[in-house]
């Protein structure tokens, strides 16, 4: 009774949807996540919103409290999930620090220093120490000011999510079989 090829094929087809997952996106992004979707339309659009639901053929994205947009999966070109908003403070500190070192070095070179005759070699060391000290001080002040300015600016971080392009489903018209869909 259980040795027929038809029974074996039926059992294998029953397992395929479980093995391939009915909605393969569910492991990568969950409803309620902030997402960015680029999809085909005229012209191509980018939509940022909250993932409302994942269907086998479409995604529902809520752009605000009242508006939900349904996007067919075959129209999706890229899908990204938000990793949060990130401060530009460290970038500002780096730019400010470099600018401060340059400005401090220039100020150290331009500082006038009188040197007592006979002590010229010590004046040269003093000049180098003055340039270095002003460069360090300028770098620290520049980094602090740069961080304060950069911390006022934020951007979104995004992680790409792969959108499955192959769909395998069992069918039972005129016997048992499978259907493979490959969107182009």
C-alpha positions as CSV (number, residue, x, y, z in Angstrom):
1,X,0.0,0.0,0.0
2,X,2.7,2.5,0.9
3,X,5.2,1.2,-1.6
4,X,3.7,2.9,-4.7
5,X,5.6,5.8,-6.3
6,X,2.4,7.9,-6.2
7,X,2.4,7.8,-2.3
8,X,6.1,8.7,-2.2
9,X,5.6,11.6,-4.5
10,X,2.6,12.8,-2.4
11,X,4.7,12.7,0.8
12,X,7.6,14.5,-0.9
13,X,5.3,17.3,-2.2
14,X,3.7,17.7,1.2
15,X,7.2,18.5,2.7
16,X,8.4,21.0,0.0
17,X,6.4,24.0,1.2
18,X,7.6,23.4,4.8
19,X,11.2,23.0,3.7
20,X,11.2,26.0,1.4
21,X,9.0,28.1,3.8
22,X,5.8,29.5,2.7
23,X,7.0,33.1,3.3
24,X,10.9,33.0,3.1
25,X,11.1,36.7,4.1
26,X,9.7,36.0,7.6
27,X,13.1,34.8,8.9
28,X,14.8,38.0,7.7
29,X,12.3,40.8,8.4
30,X,9.2,40.8,10.7
31,X,6.0,42.8,10.6
32,X,6.5,46.0,12.5
33,X,10.0,46.5,11.1
34,X,11.0,49.8,9.4
35,X,11.8,49.0,5.8
36,X,12.8,50.6,2.5
37,X,11.5,49.1,-0.7
38,X,12.6,50.0,-4.3
39,X,10.1,48.7,-6.7
40,X,9.1,48.9,-10.4
41,X,6.5,51.4,-11.3
42,X,6.4,54.3,-13.7
43,X,8.9,55.8,-12.7
44,X,10.7,53.5,-10.3
45,X,9.8,54.3,-6.7
46,X,11.3,54.0,-3.3
47,X,9.0,53.6,-0.3
48,X,10.0,53.9,3.4
49,X,7.5,52.7,6.0
50,X,6.6,50.0,8.5
51,X,6.1,46.4,7.2
52,X,2.4,45.6,7.9
53,X,2.2,42.1,6.6
54,X,4.0,39.5,4.4
55,X,2.0,37.6,1.9
56,X,3.0,34.9,-0.6
57,X,2.6,37.3,-3.5
58,X,2.9,40.8,-1.9
59,X,4.1,43.0,1.0
60,X,1.9,45.5,2.7
61,X,3.8,48.6,3.9
62,X,2.3,51.3,6.1
63,X,3.7,54.7,5.3
64,X,1.7,56.5,8.0
65,X,-1.2,55.8,10.3
66,X,-3.8,55.9,7.5
67,X,-2.0,54.8,4.4
68,X,-1.0,51.2,3.5
69,X,0.5,50.3,0.2
70,X,0.5,46.7,-1.2
71,X,3.5,45.9,-3.4
72,X,3.6,42.7,-5.5
73,X,6.7,40.7,-4.8
74,X,7.6,40.5,-8.5
75,X,7.8,44.3,-8.6
76,X,10.3,44.5,-5.7
77,X,13.9,45.3,-6.8
78,X,15.5,45.8,-3.4
79,X,14.3,45.4,0.1
80,X,16.2,46.7,3.1
81,X,15.5,46.7,6.9
82,X,16.5,49.6,9.1
83,X,19.4,49.1,11.5
84,X,18.5,52.4,13.3
85,X,19.5,56.0,13.1
86,X,23.1,56.8,13.6
87,X,24.9,60.0,14.7
88,X,27.5,61.7,12.6
89,X,29.4,62.7,15.7
90,X,32.4,60.5,15.1
91,X,32.7,61.7,11.5
92,X,32.5,65.3,12.8
93,X,35.2,64.6,15.4
94,X,37.6,63.2,12.8
95,X,37.1,66.1,10.4
96,X,37.3,68.6,13.3
97,X,40.4,66.9,14.7
98,X,42.3,67.0,11.5
99,X,41.3,70.6,10.8
100,X,42.4,71.5,14.4
101,X,45.8,69.8,14.0
102,X,46.4,71.7,10.8
103,X,45.3,75.0,12.2
104,X,47.3,74.5,15.4
105,X,50.4,73.6,13.5
106,X,50.1,76.7,11.4
107,X,49.6,78.8,14.5
108,X,52.7,77.2,16.1
109,X,54.9,78.0,13.1
110,X,53.7,81.6,12.9
111,X,54.2,82.3,16.6
112,X,57.0,84.7,17.2
113,X,59.6,83.8,19.7
114,X,62.6,85.8,20.8
115,X,65.7,83.8,21.3
116,X,68.6,84.8,23.5
117,X,72.0,84.8,21.6
118,X,73.9,81.6,22.3
119,X,70.7,79.6,23.1
120,X,69.6,79.1,19.5
121,X,69.6,75.3,19.6
122,X,67.2,75.4,22.6
123,X,65.0,77.9,20.7
124,X,64.7,75.4,17.8
125,X,63.6,72.7,20.3
126,X,61.2,75.2,21.8
127,X,59.8,76.0,18.4
128,X,59.2,72.3,17.7
129,X,57.6,71.8,21.1
130,X,55.4,74.9,20.6
131,X,54.3,73.7,17.1
132,X,53.5,70.2,18.5
133,X,51.7,71.6,21.6
134,X,49.5,73.8,19.5
135,X,48.9,71.0,17.0
136,X,47.7,68.7,19.8
137,X,45.6,71.5,21.4
138,X,44.1,72.4,18.1
139,X,43.3,68.8,17.3
140,X,41.6,68.3,20.7
141,X,39.5,71.5,20.4
142,X,38.7,70.7,16.8
143,X,37.6,67.1,17.6
144,X,35.4,68.4,20.4
145,X,33.7,71.1,18.2
146,X,33.4,68.7,15.3
147,X,31.7,66.0,17.5
148,X,29.3,68.6,18.8
149,X,28.4,69.7,15.3
150,X,28.3,66.1,13.9
151,X,26.1,64.9,16.7
152,X,23.3,67.2,15.4
153,X,23.1,65.1,12.2
154,X,21.8,61.6,11.8
155,X,21.3,59.1,9.0
156,X,19.6,55.8,8.6
157,X,21.4,52.5,8.5
158,X,20.0,49.8,6.2
159,X,20.7,46.1,5.9
160,X,19.7,44.4,2.6
161,X,17.2,41.6,2.6
162,X,17.2,39.0,-0.1
163,X,13.8,38.6,-1.8
164,X,13.3,35.1,-3.0
165,X,12.8,34.8,-6.7
166,X,11.9,31.1,-7.0
167,X,8.6,29.8,-5.7
168,X,7.9,26.1,-5.5
169,X,4.3,25.0,-4.7
170,X,2.5,21.6,-5.0
171,X,-0.4,21.3,-7.4
172,X,-2.9,18.6,-7.8
173,X,-4.7,19.1,-11.1
174,X,-4.7,15.8,-13.0
175,X,-2.6,14.0,-10.5
176,X,0.2,15.3,-8.3
177,X,2.9,17.7,-9.3
178,X,4.8,20.8,-8.5
179,X,4.8,24.3,-10.0
180,X,8.0,26.3,-10.1
181,X,7.7,30.1,-10.7
182,X,10.7,32.2,-11.8
183,X,9.8,35.9,-12.1
184,X,11.9,37.9,-14.6
